[in-house]
Each structure stands twice: as structure tokens, then as C-alpha cells.
Amino acid sequence: MFNRGRRLRINSAMRDLVRETSISPKDFIYPIFVVEGKNIKNEISTLPGNYHFSIDRLHEVIKEVKACGVRGVILFGIPNEKDCCGSEAFNDNGIVQQAVKKIAELDKDLLIVTDVCMCEYTDHGHCGILKGKDVDNDKTLEYLCKIAISHAKAGAHVVAPSDMMDGRVGAMRKALDSKGYENVAIMSYSAKYCSAFYGPFREAANSAPSFGDRKTYQMDPANLREGLKEVRQDIEEGADMVMVKPALSYLDVVREVKNMVDIPVVAYSVSGEFAMVKAGAKLGLIDEKRITLEMLLSMKRAGADIIITYYALEASKWLKE
């Protein structure tokens, strides 16, 4: 006799009962881009349906986030002024710091995550302090700690270092604890690959490097074992959550990380993944809703506990239909 697997697929009720993996709005974190100025809500050309918001219009997106049932946001700031050391990143009255305070006023129950990096704030677009044409890893750690402390002071619940400097999680944990922010969690971009999928984000955040690339600090897409090593190191240094970025082309890494760790695993479904689906849907080549939900389900099935996605709001609405 052969097994008739179709017995467990006979109707929607049966399929629902035996379904192994599910996704819900509570799995998502929604990225928000904040800019200086007033009365600004400008659609980002590379990320259709996502916007640059000024502080005075954040209430519009936070209201939608809450209505969709999404429980967390991650903030990216675009300052008017940039310099060689990204000083606006650790300005206590900087754009992200203002956004954290405003969102906390708007919704006290929403989880506020802040991206900790320097690329949006430096005039050269690299993720740290330069020494000649190279990023000085150890000097950069000092500045990353300043940023994390400033975000925590503003009220961030989670800081998420995305710079990929060696030792930054340990330095950040020590700095936060020393200032009394021992309850602020660290979501580390642990296995962050030097990927071609970041293009639309760099336009949205105005963060493309003015010279060279990030291959010396972001990871080689060919390396799985190295990604696991980075994850283990971040956990040893005090990370509360670890991330794999991008998500879709790195689901094998997500699964291996999930098998290895006992803390939450985050998958970042990045801008290139989002933009390709939007472009395909616009051309009428794919079913946007079905493909998006299938992609997100694949990330959850691979082992992601949390998914950062530009589709968080749309996907949440689709899931409720």
C-alpha cells in the first residue's frame, strides 16, 4: 500500500488543522523612515507604498500599524546634515531620537526598535569612522556605543546594530549597562551579507557609500559557516536576538541558525525582495498577494521567529481577509 497524503488535503478545514507553519501580524516588524522637516509624507520611489515621514505625521503610520495588529517598528533616520563621524546619529535631539519619543507618546504598547549604524549619517556613506580609505573597526565601536545610549535615552526598547563591526555587541552591551539601560535589548544583525538586494534601501535612506564597497565588513554571500560563527560570537557578547539579512536567498542560513541557538531568530526581508515583487506585480506577471504570503511563510518555516518586512502592513491586511 502507498500512503494517500491527499486524505489530509481534502478540504480547507482539514488543511487548516494539519498546517505545520503559520504567519500572523504579530510576527512582523515594520520599517519606518523618518526625515527632518514638517508635513512630510513622501512616497519612496524604490519602495512603493512606503514613505518618508516627518515627526508631525508619524501618527498616520502608527495608527495604521496598530490597526493592522503589527506589534513592532524599526526606525531609520535621514538627517539634513552629515559629517565624517555621523554626529547626528548620537545627537540626543536627532531625527531618530525625536521619532522614538513621539511614537512612545502615540502608542505606549508598540515595540520600538532602532537601527544603529552610521551609513545614513556620514558624508562618505560608510558604516563607521574612516582611517584613510578603510573603516576603523575599533574607533567605530566608540561611536556605535554613543548612538545606542542616545537611542536608549530617548526610550528605544531594542537597539539593532547593523554595522557589522567586530566586537560591537559586547561593547554596546557594556556601554548600555554602565548607563543603567540593562533592560534595553540588542537585536544584532549577526549574519549580514554584502548583498545586491539592498539597492532600493540605499536610495530610500540615502546611504550608498561614496567610494568602494562594504565587502570588508559585511559578509561574503558564499559563506554559511562564517555566518554561524558570527551568530555564536554575538550571542557570547550578549545579543538578545540574532538576525539573518537578507532573508529569501539565505533561508539555509536562517535554518542553520535556528537549529543552533535558543534565542529569537530574526529574518530581514530586504528592500530588493520587496521591490522585485512590486515590479513583477505591476507588470501583471505574478499574483502579489499570494507570492508575498508564500515568501513570508517560507521565512517562518525556515526558522524565523520575527520577520522585518516592508510588506508588514499589506500582508497583515491580507491575512485578515
RABEL-V906681 format. One record per residue. N is the residue number from 0. RES is the residue in three letters. PHI is phi in degrees with one decimal (none if undefined). PSI is psi in whole degrees, 0 to 359 (* if undefined). OMEGA is omega in radians with two decimals (none if undefined). Layout:
# RABEL-V906681
n res phi psi omega
N RES PHI PSI OMEGA
N RES PHI PSI OMEGA
This chain:
# RABEL-V906681
n res phi psi omega
0 MET none 148 3.03
1 PHE -108.8 157 -3.13
2 ASN -79.6 130 3.11
3 ARG -94.5 85 -3.14
4 GLY -60.2 338 -3.12
5 ARG -66.7 343 3.10
6 ARG -61.2 331 -3.12
7 LEU -92.9 12 3.12
8 ARG -128.6 18 -2.93
9 ILE -66.8 331 3.10
10 ASN -157.2 175 -3.05
11 SER -65.3 326 3.12
12 ALA -62.7 315 3.11
13 MET -64.5 316 -3.12
14 ARG -62.5 321 3.11
15 ASP -64.2 319 -3.09
16 LEU -65.6 324 -3.03
17 VAL -101.3 3 -3.11
18 ARG -62.8 130 -3.06
19 GLU -85.3 330 -3.04
20 THR -132.0 141 3.09
21 SER -139.7 158 3.05
22 ILE -125.1 151 3.11
23 SER -146.7 165 3.11
24 PRO -56.3 334 -3.14
25 LYS -69.7 347 3.10
26 ASP -82.6 347 -2.92
27 PHE -101.2 149 2.89
28 ILE -120.9 133 -3.06
29 TYR -103.6 126 3.10
30 PRO -76.0 137 3.08
31 ILE -127.9 134 3.12
32 PHE -104.2 125 -3.12
33 VAL -115.4 141 -3.10
34 VAL -130.3 160 3.09
35 GLU -78.1 156 -3.13
36 GLY 117.2 190 -3.11
37 LYS -133.3 150 3.07
38 ASN 55.2 43 -3.12
39 ILE -110.1 123 2.92
40 LYS -144.8 90 -3.05
41 ASN -112.2 125 3.12
42 GLU -63.2 138 3.12
43 ILE -85.5 120 -3.00
44 SER -61.2 327 -3.11
45 THR -85.4 349 -3.14
46 LEU -132.3 73 -3.06
47 PRO -52.9 134 -3.13
48 GLY 89.2 355 3.05
49 ASN -113.0 152 -2.94
50 TYR -135.7 157 2.84
51 HIS -87.1 126 -3.14
52 PHE -114.8 137 2.89
53 SER -83.5 163 -3.05
54 ILE -56.8 321 -3.05
55 ASP -73.9 356 3.09
56 ARG -118.7 9 3.11
57 LEU -63.1 332 -3.12
58 HIS -58.6 332 -3.11
59 GLU -66.8 313 -3.11
60 VAL -75.9 325 3.14
61 ILE -67.4 324 3.06
62 LYS -61.6 319 3.14
63 GLU -69.6 319 3.09
64 VAL -57.1 313 -3.12
65 LYS -64.7 317 -3.13
66 ALA -63.1 329 -3.13
67 CYS -80.4 346 -3.13
68 GLY 86.3 10 3.07
69 VAL -76.9 137 -2.98
70 ARG -103.7 355 -3.09
71 GLY -148.9 152 3.05
72 VAL -130.0 154 3.01
73 ILE -122.1 132 -2.99
74 LEU -103.2 136 3.03
75 PHE -125.0 130 -3.10
76 GLY -108.8 143 3.06
77 ILE -121.8 104 -3.09
78 PRO -81.5 162 3.05
79 ASN -75.5 327 -3.08
80 GLU -114.2 137 3.09
81 LYS -126.9 153 3.07
82 ASP -146.7 183 -3.01
83 CYS -68.2 337 -3.11
84 CYS -113.6 10 3.08
85 GLY 59.1 43 -2.99
86 SER -62.9 334 3.10
87 GLU -67.0 340 -3.14
88 ALA -67.2 328 -3.14
89 PHE -112.3 19 3.01
90 ASN -75.5 121 -3.10
91 ASP -62.0 345 3.05
92 ASN -112.6 25 -3.14
93 GLY -72.1 175 -3.02
94 ILE -64.9 318 3.12
95 VAL -68.8 319 -3.14
96 GLN -61.5 319 3.07
97 GLN -63.8 319 -3.12
98 ALA -65.0 319 3.12
99 VAL -58.7 312 -3.12
100 LYS -62.9 318 -3.10
101 LYS -67.3 317 -3.13
102 ILE -65.9 322 3.10
103 ALA -61.9 326 3.08
104 GLU -70.3 321 -3.05
105 LEU -74.0 324 -3.09
106 ASP -151.8 101 -3.06
107 LYS -70.6 345 -3.09
108 ASP -97.2 353 -3.09
109 LEU -80.1 134 3.09
110 LEU -75.7 127 -3.11
111 ILE -109.9 115 3.10
112 VAL -109.3 140 3.09
113 THR -120.4 135 3.04
114 ASP -73.7 128 3.12
115 VAL -109.8 103 3.10
116 CYS -158.9 176 -3.09
117 MET -119.2 354 -2.99
118 CYS -63.0 327 3.12
119 GLU -75.9 347 -2.98
120 TYR -112.2 345 -3.13
121 THR -92.2 147 -3.13
122 ASP -74.3 349 3.11
123 HIS -102.2 349 3.04
124 GLY 81.2 3 3.07
125 HIS -87.7 167 -2.97
126 CYS -90.1 18 -3.13
127 GLY -167.0 191 -3.13
128 ILE -82.6 131 -3.09
129 LEU -85.0 145 2.95
130 LYS -127.2 97 -2.95
131 GLY 71.4 237 3.11
132 LYS -102.7 6 -3.12
133 ASP -111.4 153 3.05
134 VAL -82.9 125 3.14
135 ASP -81.2 103 -3.05
136 ASN -55.4 305 -2.98
137 ASP -70.4 324 3.08
138 LYS -66.3 323 3.14
139 THR -62.8 327 -3.13
140 LEU -57.3 322 3.14
141 GLU -59.4 318 -3.09
142 TYR -75.0 323 3.09
143 LEU -61.9 322 3.10
144 CYS -65.5 321 3.08
145 LYS -61.0 317 -3.14
146 ILE -64.0 312 -3.12
147 ALA -60.1 316 3.13
148 ILE -63.7 319 3.13
149 SER -63.7 319 3.10
150 HIS -66.2 318 3.12
151 ALA -63.8 319 3.12
152 LYS -60.4 324 3.13
153 ALA -72.4 338 3.11
154 GLY 121.7 11 3.11
155 ALA -63.0 140 3.09
156 HIS -85.0 329 -3.08
157 VAL -138.4 135 2.98
158 VAL -109.3 140 -3.02
159 ALA -126.7 93 3.14
160 PRO -70.0 123 -3.09
161 SER -114.7 8 -3.00
162 ASP -75.4 331 -3.10
163 MET 68.5 29 2.97
164 MET -76.5 144 3.09
165 ASP -68.7 134 3.05
166 GLY 82.6 7 -3.01
167 ARG -74.4 331 -3.14
168 VAL -66.6 314 3.12
169 GLY -62.5 317 3.13
170 ALA -63.6 319 -3.11
171 MET -69.2 318 3.12
172 ARG -61.5 316 3.14
173 LYS -63.8 317 -3.12
174 ALA -65.9 316 3.13
175 LEU -62.4 315 -3.13
176 ASP -63.0 322 -3.09
177 SER -67.1 338 -3.14
178 LYS -101.4 9 3.09
179 GLY 87.2 15 -3.14
180 TYR -106.9 44 -3.10
181 GLU -67.9 343 3.13
182 ASN -92.7 358 3.03
183 VAL -79.6 124 -3.07
184 ALA -84.0 157 3.07
185 ILE -114.2 119 3.00
186 MET -102.7 102 -3.02
187 SER -88.0 131 2.92
188 TYR -73.7 84 -2.96
189 SER -80.2 306 3.11
190 ALA -106.4 80 -3.14
191 LYS -105.1 116 -3.03
192 TYR -93.0 150 3.08
193 CYS -78.4 92 -2.87
194 SER -113.1 151 3.02
195 ALA -77.9 354 -3.09
196 PHE -81.1 359 -3.06
197 TYR -91.6 356 -2.99
198 GLY -50.9 308 -3.11
199 PRO -61.2 326 3.12
200 PHE -64.9 319 -3.08
201 ARG -63.7 329 3.02
202 GLU -70.5 317 -3.10
203 ALA -64.8 322 -3.07
204 ALA -99.7 0 -3.11
205 ASN 50.6 52 -2.98
206 SER -126.3 17 3.12
207 ALA -68.5 139 3.11
208 PRO -65.1 142 -3.11
209 SER -77.5 345 3.07
210 PHE -154.2 156 3.05
211 GLY 64.4 205 -3.14
212 ASP -146.8 191 -3.06
213 ARG -114.2 23 -3.05
214 LYS -69.3 341 -3.14
215 THR -82.5 344 3.11
216 TYR -121.4 329 2.97
217 GLN -83.3 162 -2.93
218 MET -86.2 153 3.05
219 ASP -69.7 123 -3.13
220 PRO -57.9 344 -3.12
221 ALA -79.7 349 -2.91
222 ASN -107.5 115 3.04
223 LEU -89.7 310 -3.08
224 ARG -60.9 323 3.11
225 GLU -63.7 323 3.09
226 GLY -62.3 320 3.11
227 LEU -66.4 323 3.09
228 LYS -63.2 317 3.12
229 GLU -62.0 320 3.11
230 VAL -62.8 312 3.14
231 ARG -59.2 318 -3.13
232 GLN -63.3 316 -3.14
233 ASP -63.7 322 3.10
234 ILE -65.3 317 3.11
235 GLU -61.2 329 -3.12
236 GLU -84.3 351 3.05
237 GLY 118.6 13 3.11
238 ALA -64.6 138 3.11
239 ASP -92.2 334 3.08
240 MET -142.1 148 3.11
241 VAL -122.4 149 -3.04
242 MET -123.2 146 2.93
243 VAL -112.4 130 -3.09
244 LYS -144.7 129 -0.09
245 PRO -67.4 182 -3.10
246 ALA -100.5 301 -2.87
247 LEU -61.9 318 -3.13
248 SER -85.1 2 -3.07
249 TYR -129.0 31 -3.13
250 LEU -65.7 333 3.06
251 ASP -65.0 324 3.11
252 VAL -69.3 317 3.09
253 VAL -55.4 313 -3.11
254 ARG -64.4 316 -3.14
255 GLU -65.3 321 3.09
256 VAL -64.3 315 -3.14
257 LYS -59.3 320 3.13
258 ASN -67.6 337 -2.99
259 MET -94.9 330 -2.95
260 VAL -112.1 165 3.07
261 ASP -123.7 26 3.04
262 ILE -121.0 166 -3.09
263 PRO -59.3 140 3.11
264 VAL -108.7 130 -3.12
265 VAL -110.5 137 3.00
266 ALA -115.9 129 3.12
267 TYR -100.7 108 3.05
268 SER -81.1 102 -2.84
269 VAL -83.6 177 -2.99
270 SER -60.0 323 -3.13
271 GLY -65.4 324 3.09
272 GLU -63.5 314 3.12
273 PHE -62.3 312 -3.05
274 ALA -65.3 324 3.14
275 MET -65.3 319 3.12
276 VAL -66.8 315 3.12
277 LYS -59.2 317 -3.12
278 ALA -66.2 316 3.12
279 GLY -62.8 321 3.13
280 ALA -67.3 320 3.14
281 LYS -62.4 327 3.13
282 LEU -82.2 355 3.14
283 GLY 76.7 20 -3.07
284 LEU -88.4 338 -3.06
285 ILE -140.5 162 3.03
286 ASP -90.2 105 -3.01
287 GLU -58.1 314 -3.10
288 LYS -62.5 310 -3.09
289 ARG -64.4 317 -3.10
290 ILE -68.1 320 3.14
291 THR -63.2 311 -3.13
292 LEU -64.8 326 3.09
293 GLU -68.0 319 3.09
294 MET -61.0 313 -3.12
295 LEU -64.6 321 3.09
296 LEU -62.0 321 3.14
297 SER -63.7 325 3.11
298 MET -68.4 318 3.11
299 LYS -66.2 317 3.13
300 ARG -63.8 325 3.13
301 ALA -68.9 340 3.08
302 GLY 132.3 0 -3.14
303 ALA -70.1 130 3.03
304 ASP -86.1 330 -3.08
305 ILE -134.4 140 3.12
306 ILE -125.8 121 2.99
307 ILE -88.9 122 -3.07
308 THR -150.9 141 3.05
309 TYR -72.4 349 3.09
310 TYR -92.0 8 -3.02
311 ALA -54.0 315 -3.07
312 LEU -74.7 314 3.14
313 GLU -64.0 315 -3.13
314 ALA -62.6 321 3.13
315 SER -63.0 320 3.11
316 LYS -66.5 318 3.13
317 TRP -63.0 321 -3.12
318 LEU -66.0 335 -3.14
319 LYS -85.6 349 -3.09
320 GLU -72.0 * none
